[in-house]
Amino acid sequence: MSWVKTLARPDILALKAYEHAAWQPEFARLHANELPWRAAEDESLAGLNLYPEPQPRALLERLAKLYQVEKDTLLVSRGSDEAIDLLVRAFCRAGEDAVMICPPTFGMYAACARIQGAQVIQAPLNAADGFTLDPKALIGCCASAVKLVFLCSPNNPTGHLLSQEAILDVADSLAERALVVVDEAYIEFSTRASIAALVARRPQLAVLRTLSKAHGLAGARLGTLIADPEVIALLKKLIAPYAIPQLTLEAVLKILSPSHLRSLHRRIQDIRAERDRMAEALSRLPGVRQVLPSEANFLLVRFADPAAALARALAARLLVRDARGYLGLEDALRVSIGTSLRNAQLLKAWS
């Protein structure tokens, strides 16, 4: 029996997936109960009267090239959030299995686990050492019930990269015991290449990527899971049959052009430069205790009086993220890097 079959929920392994209408674009469609005419205002290429292609081939090919992986290792989803939910549903039985998280970190891992009825086990990052990952501590508290380990790098909300050596140490130590999922939502803003290339040699490793951040497509809701083909096949049993809307598909295929990728690199350089400028400026403000180093498109700022800082930002009609609910960040606010104008407005509000 394969390691995926050992880890996955037995009822999901036995599940017969819903059979969507056959996708044969060269045939006339009289099999999916679709209306044969477009709406008068429909200007899409394919027609919104027709169901979109499940796991669109053109999109998979484009993303495989973008992420430099094989097409059969990809699952496209409605943002990374859906992929997280699918992983938890596929591997965790309610009341029996668990996921492991390393707080302070992205809240959706725990949220999806609790919705599923899975236990959440915490292996906190080492705050005293700059929120580093301690592989020995994580592995030591990784009970047999843990089926998924979520690691976010660059981490949200702290902005720092986890050590790749530490990530691989965890993945290798938990091989065939758990799937280690590395969330790289912000990797484009960092100085490190994606770890996705290692999935082919380490099937116990999976990687989450998204177009929401660096690509500026948060409204498109397009995420990608890169994982062993057996994991992808399992999750295809659970994903909605027409998960990617036609308008999203057409927009993303149009936007992911060579010209977009050239402008992407320029925008990333602009964000990095503005991030560094903001980090220095914020660190000089009265009441700021610390600005954490960041490899993402945001900064985590610790204040002597975070409530007052939050109120002053709101008074200037600026929204920043209240991070005080995260473990060990009771004095922190998270600031996304905006335009030079917006950033200047925030600095003025906090001066």
ABEGO torsion letter per residue (X at the ends): XBAAAAABBAAAAABBBBBBBBBBAABBBAAAGBBABBBAABABAAEAABBBBBGBAAAAAAAAAAAGBBAAABBBBBEAAAAAAAAAAAABBBGABBBBBBOBBBAAAAAAAAAAGBBBBBBBBBAAAGGBBBAAAAAAABBAABABBBBBOBBOAAGBBBBAAAAAAAAAAABGABBBBBBAAAAAABABBBAAAAAAABAABBBBBBAABAAGAAAAGBBBBBBBAAAAAAAAAABBABABBAAAAAAAAAABBAAAAAAAAAAAAAAAAAAAAAAAAAAABBGBABBBBBABABBBBBBABAAAAAAAAAAAGBBBBBAAABBGAAABBBBBBBBAAAAAAAAAAAX
